[in-house]
């Protein structure tokens, strides 16, 4: 943890003079009643200075989770007194008289609990998948979340595995799985390499994890892999970050239309000859 109370830092052997000097020369920043490392998120520090507590996607970013695009700062606040106005970009997750945790930033289990009723179910799945992948929650924690989750979120939680390596991959995998289609992440295909998703028996789906492509070399490598996959009877589709998060309505319709063709169910070995004719 890089956010402390003065009491916590004094307990390490530092003196009040040490703390005052660290604040004076910028090694520590004051955030309300907290002292923070200079590397902490400016957004989180601004929330603490307002007397609120970061949670949901705002807290998720501080824990290193893969966070879906969002707007506003997600916080828990005190019940406001007359005349109190919270900043307009706050997304308030309710009021709390006493913060339930030692750290002022919501823990991963707590932020996921708050996300259940805030985010789209697939975006909840992105957070949960990332938390599992990083080992910050266990499957038992996710099962406990499902006990109190809204009904529409429960099927997503049941399919969170932690095996996906990016939020784009998680979102596509969860969507396809919810349609009752077999989809496996991070599959090694001889002669092709490891692919993001294998849908059914032969449909490879690659999902960009970043908003911008990584350069000409990566582009050439990807196309070379696509040819190698085609030679072995596999179909490859590449989804950009924008297609998954900015154009999801269109992309999800396209995924459904592809599934309805049944092409993903064919044996790649038997399809190989026809594809190369």
Secondary structure, DSSP 4 states (H G I P E B T S, - for coil): --EEEHHHHHTTT--HHHHHHHHHTTSEEEETTEEEETTS-HHHHHHHHTT-EE-HHHHHHHTT-------SEEEEEPPPPTT----TTEEEEEE-SS-SSSSSSPPHHHHHHHHTTTS-HHHHHHHHHHHHHTTSS-HHHHHHHHHHS-HHHHHHHHT--S--SSHHHHHHHHHHHHTT--EEEEEEETTTEEEEEEETTTEEEEE-SSSS---HHHHHHHHHHHHHHHHTT-EEEEE-HIIIIISHHHHHHHHHHHHHHTGGGS-HHHHHHHHH-
